[in-house]
Amino acid sequence: MNFDNIYNGCRVFVTGHTGFKGAWLVARLAGLGAAVCGYSSGLPSEPAHFSLLGDTVNNDVRGDINNFELLHKTLHDFQPDLVFHLAAQPLVLPSYNKPLDTFATNIIGSANLLEACRLTTSVRAVIVTTTDKCYTNNEWCWGYRENDRIGGYEPYSASKACVEIVAASYRRMSESGRILIATCRAGNIIGGGDWADGRLVPSMIRAAVSGGETLLWMPDAVRPWLYVLDSLRGYLMLGQRLLEGKREFAEAWNFGPRADDCVSVRKLTELAAGCWNKISYKIVPDCKHHEASMLMLDCNKSRQHLNWKPQFTLEQGIEQTIAWYRSYYQSGKILTFEQIDEFEW
């Protein structure tokens, strides 16, 4: 899918472009012919996927999302048509250790971005990414819908629920204006090039490479695992509708897997071990911090109105993910562009 060439020549501003999803997104946008400006505080890990990709952005700006003056100036100078806001403190466990930093980055940083967009006359659309964890979790055995109550137990999920409120406020202020604002609530994203501390797949890979075992403290917790390119396909489909001026798409959207692909942490680890025999695991006592045991998304709205659904099953997604890491660690070759080209957009 070429998205009707709407991204060819489009000026796109991406915050958090050096992060896991951000690096995949700018690689895809470059392939679609977009002119991309990235804004990020720095590289999230060593190695970093973004650095391995080479030149995928036209402008690579290092700046704090809480530096409003620099953020506004960068937006004003670049004059984007579309903004993807991915910059965040994206992890649950670090949010316990640094709650104020998490709230500042995720809430105030998002408000800074939306205000800078409001003051930049070229901006026509903004997509703010939050998380599946923005919902008040009742440990239901069915998926949360976009009109279910939002809320959060720990600082990360609470901050992301607040981002939804901030975005909705700016959306209402722009109801008769030029900017269309949407939010995306994606599931637990898997894919190559993620080295974040505290996420399951990077933990598996680090343990496999070092000859150790992956430690699972909530092996039976169920999550909505989604392959990274499936999530980005949803973002780009939504971006196309907003750039076309379709105001009815300026809402919140879930992007998650099929119901039978919401599986436990243990099951995902076993699938990964089936792709690479270096992966093994050990169950350890429960984490001292709160973790939901059941989390699923209802994505019927995206299916019906965006005509979006995952292209990959969970098994295919984990196969692609492990193939990426095996290639990197065994030969130094990254499969990012090959996997983008082979994906059915």
SULDAHU-V925663 format. One record per helix or strand. SS is the DSSP state (H for helix, E for strand). FROM is the first residue (numbers start at 1). TO is the last residue. Records with the same first field share a line. If there is no record, write none. Layout:
BEGIN
SS: FROM-TO, FROM-TO
END
This chain:
BEGIN
H: 3-5, 20-31, 49-53, 68-78, 92-97, 99-118, 132-134, 155-173, 200-210, 228-243, 247-249, 259-261, 265-275, 300-306, 314-331, 336-342
E: 11-15, 35-40, 59-62, 82-85, 125-129, 135-135, 144-144, 150-150, 180-186, 188-190, 214-216, 222-227, 252-255, 262-264, 281-283, 294-294, 297-297
END
